[in-house]
Amino acid sequence: MAVYDLEEQEQIAEIKAWWARYGNLVMTLLLALALGFAGWQMWNRYRGSGAAEASALYSELQQAVSADNAEQTRELAGKLISGHGNTVQAQLGALLSAGMQFKKNDLDNATPQLEWAADKGKDAALRDLARLRLAAVLMQKGDLDAALARLQPVPEGALRARFEDLRGDILASQGKYAEARTAWQAGIGILSNAGNEAALRDIIRVKLESLEG
C-alpha cells in the first residue's frame, strides 16, 4: 500500500505542477470556447429573428404596393435596405418600391433604390434586373450616357434581349442609328417566336423597320 500511496502522491504532485504551469492557459481556452459557443448561439438567434423581421417588412411593403401607397412603400424599402441589406427581401423591396416611384413619375426617388439594388444587392440576377430598370429611369431623365453605362456588361440569359432592346433605344435617342440597329438585331436574334418573347420580337422589328423608313 505504501508503494501505491507514494505513486499516488507523485501523480498528484505532477498534476499540481502541470496545473500551476498550464492552468491559466486552460481556463482561458475554456472561457474562449464558452464565449464562442454562446456568441454562435446568439448569432443564430439574431439571424433567425432578422430573417423573420425582413420577411414581415417585405410583406408590409407588398401590401403598401397593393394599396398604391408610394410613400409607405418607399419607407418600408428603406427599412429593409438599412436593417436587412444582406437579404433578398431588401433587393426585391427596392425593386418594388422603385417601380412604384416610377409609376408615380417620381424618378428622383426611384433612382437611389435601383442604384442600391444594382450595386449592393445580394442576388446577381436581381442586380441585372435592377441595372436594366435603372438604365430605363436614367434614359427617362435624359442621362443617356449614364443609362448606356448601366447596361454594360450585357448579361447572358433571359434578360439579354431586353438589355439589347433598351441599348438600341438609347443609341437611337443619341442619333447613333447604325449602333442602334446592331443592338436591336442582336436582341431579335436571341428571341423566340413564342409568348412574351414573340411580342418583344415584334416590337423590335417595328423599330428596325422605322430606321429603314
C-alpha positions as CSV (number, residue, x, y, z in Angstrom):
1,M,0.0,0.0,0.0
2,A,2.8,2.4,0.8
3,V,4.1,2.0,-2.7
4,Y,0.7,2.8,-4.2
5,D,0.4,5.8,-1.8
6,L,3.8,7.0,-2.9
7,E,2.9,6.7,-6.6
8,E,-0.4,8.4,-6.0
9,Q,1.3,11.3,-4.2
10,E,3.8,11.6,-7.0
11,Q,1.0,11.7,-9.6
12,I,-0.8,14.3,-7.5
13,A,2.4,16.3,-7.3
14,E,2.9,16.1,-11.1
15,I,-0.7,17.2,-11.7
16,K,-0.3,20.1,-9.3
17,A,2.9,21.1,-11.1
18,W,1.3,20.8,-14.5
19,W,-1.7,22.8,-13.4
20,A,0.5,25.5,-11.9
21,R,2.2,25.8,-15.2
22,Y,-0.7,25.5,-17.6
23,G,-3.9,26.1,-15.5
24,N,-4.3,29.7,-16.5
25,L,-4.0,28.8,-20.2
26,V,-6.5,26.0,-19.9
27,M,-9.0,28.3,-18.2
28,T,-8.5,31.0,-20.8
29,L,-9.1,28.5,-23.6
30,L,-12.2,27.1,-21.9
31,L,-13.6,30.6,-21.4
32,A,-12.9,31.5,-25.0
33,L,-14.7,28.3,-26.2
34,A,-17.6,29.0,-23.9
35,L,-17.9,32.6,-25.2
36,G,-17.5,31.5,-28.8
37,F,-20.3,28.9,-28.4
38,A,-22.6,31.5,-26.7
39,G,-21.8,34.0,-29.4
40,W,-22.6,31.4,-32.1
41,Q,-25.9,30.7,-30.5
42,M,-26.7,34.4,-30.2
43,W,-25.8,35.0,-33.8
44,N,-28.1,32.1,-35.0
45,R,-30.9,33.5,-32.9
46,Y,-30.3,37.0,-34.3
47,R,-30.1,35.7,-37.8
48,G,-33.3,33.8,-37.4
49,S,-35.1,36.8,-35.9
50,G,-33.6,39.1,-38.6
51,A,-34.9,36.9,-41.4
52,A,-38.4,36.9,-39.8
53,E,-38.3,40.6,-39.5
54,A,-37.2,41.1,-43.1
55,S,-40.0,38.8,-44.3
56,A,-42.5,40.7,-42.2
57,L,-41.3,44.1,-43.6
58,Y,-41.4,42.8,-47.1
59,S,-45.0,41.5,-46.6
60,E,-46.0,45.0,-45.4
61,L,-44.3,46.5,-48.4
62,Q,-46.3,44.3,-50.8
63,Q,-49.4,45.4,-49.0
64,A,-48.4,49.1,-49.5
65,V,-47.8,48.4,-53.2
66,S,-51.3,46.8,-53.5
67,A,-52.7,49.9,-51.7
68,D,-50.9,52.2,-54.2
69,N,-49.1,53.9,-51.3
70,A,-45.9,55.2,-52.8
71,E,-44.6,56.9,-49.6
72,Q,-45.1,53.9,-47.3
73,T,-43.6,51.6,-50.0
74,R,-40.5,53.9,-50.1
75,E,-40.2,54.0,-46.3
76,L,-40.5,50.2,-45.9
77,A,-37.9,49.6,-48.6
78,G,-35.6,52.0,-46.8
79,K,-36.1,50.0,-43.6
80,L,-35.3,46.8,-45.4
81,I,-32.2,48.2,-47.0
82,S,-30.8,49.8,-43.8
83,G,-31.7,46.9,-41.5
84,H,-31.6,43.8,-43.7
85,G,-29.5,44.8,-46.7
86,N,-28.0,41.3,-46.9
87,T,-31.3,39.7,-47.7
88,V,-33.1,39.1,-51.0
89,Q,-36.2,40.7,-49.5
90,A,-34.3,44.0,-49.3
91,Q,-33.4,43.7,-53.0
92,L,-36.9,42.8,-54.0
93,G,-38.3,45.6,-51.9
94,A,-36.0,48.1,-53.5
95,L,-37.2,47.0,-57.0
96,L,-40.9,47.1,-56.0
97,S,-40.5,50.5,-54.4
98,A,-38.6,51.9,-57.4
99,G,-41.4,50.5,-59.7
100,M,-44.0,52.4,-57.6
101,Q,-42.0,55.6,-57.7
102,F,-41.6,55.3,-61.5
103,K,-45.3,54.7,-61.8
104,K,-45.9,58.0,-59.9
105,N,-43.3,59.7,-62.2
106,D,-41.0,60.3,-59.1
107,L,-37.8,59.4,-60.9
108,D,-35.6,61.0,-58.3
109,N,-36.8,58.6,-55.6
110,A,-36.8,55.6,-57.9
111,T,-33.1,56.2,-58.8
112,P,-31.3,55.6,-55.5
113,Q,-33.2,52.4,-54.6
114,L,-32.4,51.0,-58.0
115,E,-28.7,52.0,-57.6
116,W,-28.6,50.2,-54.3
117,A,-30.2,47.0,-55.8
118,A,-27.9,47.1,-58.8
119,D,-24.7,47.8,-56.9
120,K,-25.1,46.1,-53.5
121,G,-28.0,43.6,-53.8
122,K,-27.3,40.0,-52.8
123,D,-28.7,38.2,-55.8
124,A,-26.8,38.5,-59.2
125,A,-29.9,38.0,-61.4
126,L,-31.8,40.7,-59.4
127,R,-28.8,43.0,-59.7
128,D,-29.0,42.7,-63.5
129,L,-32.8,43.4,-63.4
130,A,-32.1,46.5,-61.3
131,R,-29.4,47.6,-63.8
132,L,-31.9,47.3,-66.6
133,R,-34.6,49.3,-64.8
134,L,-32.1,51.9,-63.6
135,A,-31.0,52.4,-67.2
136,A,-34.6,52.9,-68.2
137,V,-35.1,55.5,-65.5
138,L,-31.9,57.3,-66.4
139,M,-33.0,57.4,-70.1
140,Q,-36.3,58.9,-69.0
141,K,-34.3,61.5,-67.1
142,G,-32.3,62.3,-70.2
143,D,-29.0,61.0,-68.8
144,L,-28.2,58.8,-71.8
145,D,-24.5,58.2,-71.3
146,A,-25.1,57.0,-67.7
147,A,-28.0,54.8,-68.9
148,L,-25.7,53.2,-71.5
149,A,-23.0,52.6,-68.9
150,R,-25.5,50.8,-66.7
151,L,-26.2,48.3,-69.5
152,Q,-22.6,47.1,-69.6
153,P,-21.8,44.3,-69.4
154,V,-24.8,42.7,-71.2
155,P,-25.7,39.6,-69.1
156,E,-26.3,36.2,-70.6
157,G,-29.7,34.5,-70.1
158,A,-33.3,35.7,-70.1
159,L,-32.5,39.5,-69.8
160,R,-30.0,39.7,-72.6
161,A,-32.6,40.6,-75.3
162,R,-34.1,43.3,-73.1
163,F,-30.7,44.8,-72.5
164,E,-30.1,44.9,-76.2
165,D,-33.5,46.4,-76.9
166,L,-33.0,49.2,-74.4
167,R,-29.5,49.8,-75.6
168,G,-30.9,50.2,-79.1
169,D,-33.5,52.7,-77.8
170,I,-30.8,54.8,-76.1
171,L,-28.5,54.8,-79.1
172,A,-31.3,55.8,-81.4
173,S,-32.1,58.7,-79.0
174,Q,-28.5,59.8,-79.4
175,G,-28.8,59.6,-83.2
176,K,-26.4,56.6,-83.4
177,Y,-28.7,54.7,-85.7
178,A,-26.2,52.2,-87.0
179,E,-25.3,51.2,-83.5
180,A,-28.9,51.1,-82.5
181,R,-29.6,48.7,-85.5
182,T,-26.8,46.4,-84.3
183,A,-28.2,46.3,-80.8
184,W,-31.7,45.6,-81.9
185,Q,-30.6,42.9,-84.4
186,A,-28.7,41.3,-81.5
187,G,-31.8,41.3,-79.4
188,I,-34.1,40.0,-82.1
189,G,-31.6,37.2,-82.8
190,I,-31.9,35.9,-79.2
191,L,-35.7,35.9,-79.0
192,S,-38.0,33.0,-79.9
193,N,-41.4,33.2,-81.7
194,A,-43.3,32.2,-78.6
195,G,-45.2,34.0,-75.9
196,N,-43.7,37.2,-74.4
197,E,-40.6,36.8,-76.5
198,A,-42.6,36.9,-79.7
199,A,-44.2,40.2,-78.6
200,L,-40.9,41.8,-77.8
201,R,-39.5,40.4,-81.1
202,D,-42.4,42.2,-83.0
203,I,-41.7,45.4,-81.2
204,I,-38.0,45.4,-82.0
205,R,-38.8,44.5,-85.7
206,V,-41.0,47.6,-85.9
207,K,-38.1,49.7,-84.5
208,L,-35.8,48.3,-87.1
209,E,-38.3,49.0,-89.9
210,S,-38.6,52.6,-88.7
211,L,-34.9,53.0,-89.3
212,E,-35.3,51.8,-92.8
213,G,-38.2,54.2,-93.5
